[in-house]
Amino acid sequence: MEESLPLTFARVAAMPPDAVLAIFRRYGRPLAVEMPAAAPDDRRATLERPGGSPATVRVLQVLGYGDVIPNDYFVLELDGETPLAVAGPFFAAALEALARAAHIP
């Protein structure tokens, strides 16, 4: 997943914000853990929303019980709303499908 993060974030930047938000609204689930405070080295993208406050997409790595490799999740953070998480591979695949349908590289 680590090597595909730059491509996924490039697609987030290329897609209309509403398309990215639609993935989270359809497939996102509230986090069962507290989202860590933003750090300067976080991988993140800001989605400008017409008529609304910006949304932030960040990556959260979770090392579950018995896991050796952490699981990546893309997390949508909106002011005043519960953060929504989508499993990294699923989010990347959904974003790729939307980009392909819109003829966005």
Long-range contacts (C-beta under 8 A, 24 or more apart in sequence): 1-72, 1-88, 1-89, 1-92, 4-92, 5-43, 5-59, 5-72, 7-92, 8-74, 8-88, 8-91, 8-92, 8-95, 9-43, 9-45, 9-57, 11-95, 11-96, 11-99, 11-104, 12-45, 12-47, 12-57, 12-95, 13-45, 14-99, 14-104, 14-105, 15-95, 15-98, 15-99, 15-102, 15-104, 17-47, 17-48, 17-49, 17-55, 19-98, 19-102, 20-47, 20-57, 20-95, 21-47, 21-49, 21-55, 21-76, 23-86, 23-91, 23-94, 23-95, 23-98, 24-74, 24-76, 24-84, 24-86, 25-84, 27-86, 27-90, 27-91, 27-94, 28-76, 28-84, 28-85, 28-86, 29-84, 29-85, 29-86, 30-82, 30-83, 30-84, 30-85, 31-60, 31-75, 31-82, 31-83, 31-84, 31-85, 33-62, 35-60, 35-75, 35-77, 35-83, 36-60, 53-78, 53-79, 59-88, 60-85
